């Protein structure tokens, strides 16, 4: 019974943290109401034995108002270089109340099908006008067995609207998930979504000759698989650059987590072929690699390994952004909060990665509080 109660209260905490429309004091009231209805005791919450839940509990008590960015940065640093579902829930709660509300300037067209499967859906964000803007396809993470382009009313619309306000047509996609859909389904879906984008984005003001892809975590792995693996890659013209944020690019026998086995399989003889890092010779599209200060080692090392492989291929290193003060997910959760250092670093990347970016982004009109 206690285990069931723990699951219910954790679900309540996560749900309240994800609700970007509720101020934090209302979220506290919801949590308190849940506790009272379930007659939960301190031992049910496991606060004394679980430091992450204890820290979340203390944070909720400490801040009756929305946290400041300084508070958020401090709490992210306290969480340290680790990642798990608790870290995700805490980080979402920290950032959700800081995201600026949507404005009517950015239009959103939701759940457009790019394939027959229910997960093969995408959301499209753009400003008014028809002036051939660059296109950004965002592929979210989720550990290969979960994740969503629109986790709630806040994330990842925050990221899409941020880039749309700066002159992009933005597409956020879902993809099929393990265990029902194993390797290489994620990479295949990236290709299908990109093909849909190339065929349809012009009528939304997008320039199919300037398409960029942004993958984070498992999404970065799927993007890399699409780019490099000859079995998966579709010859879609117009890919100008790719951002890969904290992905997994080499699979070995050490990767025994259930979600990884569900997607990549359990046969070690196939791991090398299914590792994007072994296929980098097949595509030389410009790359921008990113890693967060508080990425745990097993999620940080693959970015540097990929950078080494690309350096050996090209004879020079790709740009690599090290994101101070961020953990594995705060990078993409921070868009639209005023903590937009990640986005600004992306847009300030080398000019060869963003051809004609200044001309393209200058066309969107200034929106106070949105473009700042």
N, C-alpha and C positions, 0 to 999 in steps of 0.2 A: 504493500500500500504506500509506503514511504517513497519507493522508487516512482510510483505513479504520480504522487504529489509533486516530487521533484520535477518530473517531466512537465507537469501542468504549469508550475510556477516559472520554469525556465522558458516555456512557450510564451507565457504572459510577458516576461521580461523582454524577450526578443520581439514580440509583436508590438509592445509599447515603444520599444526603441526604434522600430522601423517606421513608426507613424510620424511622418514629417508634418502632419497638420495639427498635431496636439502639442501645446506647450508642455514643458517638462513637469510642471506641477500637476497637470491633468494626467500625465502618464503615471506619476506617483500615486494619484488617487486610484487609477485603474489597478495598479499592482496591489495597493492596500485592500481594495475591494476583493480581488482574487484571493488574497491571503485569508480574509475574514470568512469568505464563503467556503473555503476548503478547510478551515480550522487548522492552518499550518502552524507548526511549531518551529523553533530555531533549528532543531536537528533535521526537520524536513527540508529546510532550505540548504542544509549542508554548508552553511556559511563558515563554520569553524574549521572544517576539513578541506574546503576548496578555496584556495586563495583568490582565484579569479572571481568567483561568485561573491566572496567577501569584499573584494575591491569594488565590484559593481554596486553592491549594497551600500558601501560607504560613500561612493560617488553620488548615488541617488539621494542620500540623506544630506550630503553637503551642499548640493546645488538645487535650490528650489526654483531658480530661474535658469534659462538656457545658459550653457557654459560659454565662456569666452574662448577665443582661439588660444590664448595662453594656457587656459585650463586644459583644453583639448590636447595641445602639444605636450603638456606635462604628463597627462594621463597616458598618452601614447608611449612616451618614454618609459613610464613605470611598467607598462605591459612588457616591454623588452622585445628581444628578437625571438619571438615564437609566434606560431599561428595554429589556430584550431577553431572549432565553432564558437567557443566562448569569446575568443578574441574578435571574431567577426561580429558577434552580437554587440559587444561592448563598443567597438569602433563605429558601428552603424548608429548606435544610440548617441555617441558623442557628436557625430557630425549631422544627424538628421535635422535637428532644430536650427542649424546654422545655414542650411541651404536656402538661397533666395527663392521665393515662390515663383512659379511660372508666370510669364507675361504673354499677352496676346500677340506680341511682336513675332514670336517663334511659333510656327504652326507645327502640330504633331499629328501624323497619320499612323494609327496603331494597328498592329497585328495583320500586316499585309503578308499573304502567303507567297513564298518563293519556291515551294515544293509541296508534295502531297501529304507529308507527315504533319501531325498537329504541332510538333515543335519547330517546324520549318516556317517560322514567322519572323517578321522584322518590323521595326518602328522607324518612321522617317520624320526627321525634324528639319525645318527650313524656314527662312524668312520669306516675306512676300517678294515677288520679283522673278524675273526669268533671265538672269544675267550671267549664266555659265560660271557658277562657283565651283571651287574644288570640292571633292567628295571625300568623306571619311566614313569608313565602315568599322564599327566598334564591335569586337567579339569579347564578351565578358567571360570571367572565370566561373568556377563552380566545382572544381575538383573532379571533373569528368563525369560525375554522377548527379550533379545539381547545377544551380545557378539559373539566372534569368536576366534578360535584357531590361526588364522592368520589375525589380524585386518588390517594389511598392510604389507609392505615388511620388517618391523622392529619387531613388536610385534605380537605374542609371540615366534617367531623364536629366539629372543634374549635369552629367558630362555631355550628353548630346546637346542640350540647350546652350551650354557654355561655348562649344565649338560652333554651333549654328549662329550664335550672336557675333562670332568673329569671322563670318564669311564662308562657312562651309554648309553644304548639304550633308546632314549626318544620318547614318543608318545604323541602328543597333539591332543585332540579330540574336535569335535563339538558334540552337542546334540540337540534334538528337543526343541522347544521353545513354551511358552505360548503366546497368549491365545489358539492357535490351539492344543497344547499338554500340558495338565495340569498335576498335581501331579498324579502318581509318575514317569512321563516319563523321567525326568532327571536322577533319580537314576537307572531306568531300562537301560538307554543308557550307564551309567558307567559300569554296569554289562556286557552288550553286547560288549563294547569296550575291556573290560578286558578279556572276553572269546576269542575274536579275537586275542588279544595279546598273551594269553597263547598258542593258537593253531599255531601262525605264527611267533613269534618273534625269535625262534631258528635260522631260516635261515638268520636273520639279525645280528647274533652274540649275541642275548639276552638269558639270563638264566631265564626260566620261573619259577624256584624255588625261585627266588629273585626279586619279583615284588613289587614296591612301587607306591603309588598313592599320588598325590599332587593336592588338590583342593583349589581354591581361591574364596572367596566371595560366589556367588550363586553356583559356582562349588564345593566349600567345602560342601555346604548344600546337593548337589546331591550325593557327595561321602559318606557323613554321612548317608544319606537315604539308599544308596546301602548297606553300612556296617551293619546297625543296624535293618532295618525294615524287618521282616520275609517275608512279601509279596513281597519284591523287591529283597532281597539278592539272588544271584546265588552262588552255592558252587564251586567257582573258587579256586583251590589250588595254593599256592605259594605266597600269599600276605604277605610280610614280615613287612611292616610298612606303615603308612598313615600320611601325612602332611595335616592339616586342617588350612587354613589361613583366619581368619576374616569372618567366615561363619555365617549363621543364623540357629540356631538349635532348637528354640522353637517358635511356632506360637501361638499368642494369639489374642483376639479381638482388641487389640491395634494396630495390624498390618493391617492397612486399606489402605495402598498404592495400587493404581490400579494394579501395576505389581504383588504384592503379592496375591491379590484377584484373578488375572488372573491365577496364578499357583496353589495356595493352595485352592482356592474356598472361598465362603463367609459363609459357614455353621460352626459356632463356635463349634458345637458338634463333628466335625471331626478334629479340630486343634490339639488336644493332640495326636491323633494317627498319624498324619502327621508330628509331631515334632520329629526329630531324637533323641533328648535328652531323650525322654521317653522310648527309645528302647535300651539303651546302654548295658543292660544286655545280649543282644543277640550275642555280638561279642567282644572279648577281644584282637583284633589285636593291636600291639603297636602303640600308637598315639604320634605325635608331634604337639602341638597346637601353633599358632602364632597370635599375635595381634600387630597392629601398634600404635605408639605414637599418631598419629593424626587420628586414626579411630574415627568417632563420637561415642558417647555413645551407641547408639542403635546398632551399628555394633561391638563395643568392648565387651559389656557386655555378649553376647552369648558365647564367647570363655571361659570366666571365669565361666559361668554357666555350660558349658560342662565339664570343668576341675573339678568342684565340683562333678558333677554326676559320672564322671569316678573315682574320688578319693573315693567316697562312695562305688562304685562297687569293687574297687581293694584294698582298705585299704591303698593306697599310691597315691600321685598325679602324673599325667603325666607331662612330660617336657613341659613347656610353654615358648616361646620366646617372649620377648617384644622388638619391633624393633624401636629403637630410631631414630628420624628424618624422619620417613616415614609416608605417609598417606595411605589411603585404597588401592590405586593402585600403588603407587610408589614402593612398595615392589617387585612386579613382573615386573614392567617396568624397574627396575634398573639393571637387569642382563645384563652383557656384556658391562657395561658403565665404569668400574673401581670402581663403587660404589657397590661392590659385598659383602657387609657385611652380607646381608640376606642369600645369598647362602653359605657363609663360616660358618655362624652360624648353618645352616641346616646340613652341612657335619660334623661339629664338635659336633653334638648332641651325646647323649650317645651311646656307642658301641653296646648295645643290640638292638638299633633301626637300626643300619647299620651293620648287620653281614657280616664279611669278606670284609668290604668296602675298607680297605687299600690294600688288595690283588687285589681286582677288579680294583680299580682306577689306580694302579701302572702300569697296562698293556698298557695304552694309551700313546703314545709318547708325549713328551713335545712340545707345540706349542707356540713360543714367542708371547706375546701379547694376547694370547687366554686363556692360562692356568694361567696367572698371576692374 
